[in-house]
Each structure stands twice: as structure tokens, then as C-alpha cells.
């Protein structure tokens, strides 16, 4: 899906393209090609921000060289109270599939709200009531 400006029926100007695999590009477009300043978040959450030339990252960057931050989310505790190994296994599979389905959105929310901490030393996520309300709205939990 593409959301943004068009010119003569082509992506041209500023826009956001959401790929089928969950990757997202937001930035400048010229005649259906990524060209200019932009940001690409791939399906694994790896990010590139910088210049794009003729649909490619410029400056010698390649997707394989992108540093990725891996967020490990232990989910076994979510089903520990359920009776039976088969029930727990099925529920874990359903939860894993849901997390994979929303992987990019979860990374974006994590990235945004992990910056809330007031100092680099402070590792705990600290939010005021307004920031918590924003998170609830962004995650569509209401």
C-alpha cells in the first residue's frame, strides 16, 4: 500500500509504502522510485535512514550491513497457568503468530516509547499519564 503524493499516476513527492512482508519506507519518491531522503524499516526491524538514489540506499549501505536491535519477548509466562501441554503449545503458537503479524508496528511502538526515559543511564521505561494514554491509543488498546 502507498500513502502519499502522486504525479502523472506515479509515486512522486513524499510518501509511505508498506510492503507485503511488513517492511515500511517513508521518504521522497521520484517517478515511482525511492529517491532523496528516506527511512526504511525492514520486516525484522532493521532501520536505514539516509539518502536513496534510483530506488537504492546510497553511501555504500546494503541491507545486510544494517545493525538490528533484537527485542526478545518471553511469552511462556502468558500461558503457564493454562492446563495441559497441548493447550499451552497451541496458545503459544497463536500468540507467536499474532506478534509476527504486527512485528513492524510493535518495533515502531517500542522504538518510540523506549525513548521516553529521561537519561541514557536510566534503562527502565518511565512514562507519565499522558504518554501512557498515547501508547494505549497507538496500540489501539481502548
N, C-alpha and C positions, 0 to 999 in steps of 0.2 A: 504494500500500500504506500502511496505517496501523498503527502500533505504539503502543499506549498505553491510556489509561483510557477506559472507556465508562460511560454512564449511560442506562438505558432504550433501549439499542441505538444510541445516538448517541455520537459522539466528544465526550467531556466530561472535563475534568481536564487532565493533562499528556500530550502525545503527540507523535509524529513522523509526518509524512505525506510520503511520497516520491511525487512526481508522475511521470507517464509520460514527461515531457520531461526528467527528471533533476533538477528543482528539488526542494528539501527545506525543509519548515517544521518547526521544533521549538519547542514552546511550549504555551501554555494554550489550551484549547478550551472552548466553552460551546455545547451543543446543536448540534454539527456545524459550528460557525463558529470561526475563529481569533479569540480574544478574550482580551486580557490581554498579559502579557509573552511575547515570542517572537522567533525569528530565522528569517529566510527567506534562503536562498541560491538564486538563480535558476540556470537552466541554463548561463549564461555565467560564473558565479562571483561575480556581484554580490551583496553582502550588505546586509541591513537587519536591525538589532537594535533592538527598541523595543516600543512599545505597538501592539496591534491592537485595533480596535473593530469589531464586527459584520463580521468577515471582511476588513477593510481596514486598511492601515497608517495609523496616526493621526499627528498632528503635522505635517500638510502634506507628508509624503513621498509620492512617487509612484515607481513602478518606473523610469520614465525618468530620474529625478533621482539614481538610485543611482550612486555612483562605482564603477567597476570597475577592478580591477587586471588587466592583461593580462600573462599569462605567455607569453613567446614561447619555444618549444622547437624549436630547429633539429634536424630529423631526417634531413636529407640525408646526413649523415656515416654514419648507420647502414647505408646501402645502397651507399655509394661503392665498396666492394670487390666488389660483385656484377657479374658480366659482363653486358653488354648493356643498352641503354637501356630496352627494353621490360620486362625483368626488374626493373630499378630502379624504373621507374614503377609497376608492379604492386605491388611490395613497399611502396613509399611510400604507396600508396593503402590497403593493408591496415593499415599502422601508423597512418595518419591516422584510419581508421575505428575502430580499437581505442582510440586516445586520445580520440576523441569519445564513444565508448560509455561510457568511465569518466571523463569530464570533471569531474563534480561531485566524485567520490571523489578524483581527483588534486588538485583545488584544495584540498580539505579536508586532504589529507596535506601538501601544500605549505605551506598556512597554518599547520598545527600545527608542522611541523618547521623552518619558516623562523624561528620564534620562539626556537629553541634558542640562537642566537648570544648571547654574554654581554653585548654592548653594542650600542647603536644605531650606533656608528661602524663596528663590525665587520660587514662585508657578507657575508663568507664563511660558509657553513653549517658549524658546528663541532658535532660530536656525540661523546659518549663511547660506550663499547661498549654500555652498556645502552640508550641512546637509539637507536643503530643497530639493535639487536635489536628494539626496539619498532617501528621503521619496517619492518623485514623482516616482522614479524608482521602489522602493519596492512595492508601491501601484499600480504600472502599470498604472499610470495616463497619461503617454505620448501618 
